Amino acid sequence: MRLLSLSAAALILSATASAAEFRISFAWGDIPACNSGRPNVVASPRFVIADLPDGTTLVRFRLKDLDAPNYNHGGGTVGMSGSGVLPAGVFTYKSPCPPGGVHTYEWTATARKGNKTLGTAKARRTYPE
């Protein structure tokens, strides 16, 4: 009986480990060049979303400059119910604009249903590239 319980636990762990993970990717797109430290308000990039958690009704996007984390670049919230491509321009945010250098930026996408967080995905890129 104990052997059966261990086998069942192993199957559950295996199924959990092989479950797809919520992911996003993006490209900066056609945003104005900026290195003054004074960002422009621009249209959101095109996002590719994979393995959005079941039950998701909206996704909240936030941009963070990992080299200047106290600056709020904003983001947006988009109604979604499945994986796929989110076209550019569905919300606006403050563009990357590192003063005189290259910074690393990270988009965080939070999948939600009502007040419940179902998953989080992150994607990083430098700017300028």
Secondary structure, DSSP 8 states (H G I E B T S, - for coil): -HHHHHHHHHHHHHHHHHS---EEEE---S-----SS---EEE---EEEES--TT--EEEEEEEETTSTTS---EEEEE--S-EEE-TTSSEEE----TTS-EEEEEEEEEEETTEEEEEEEEEEEE--
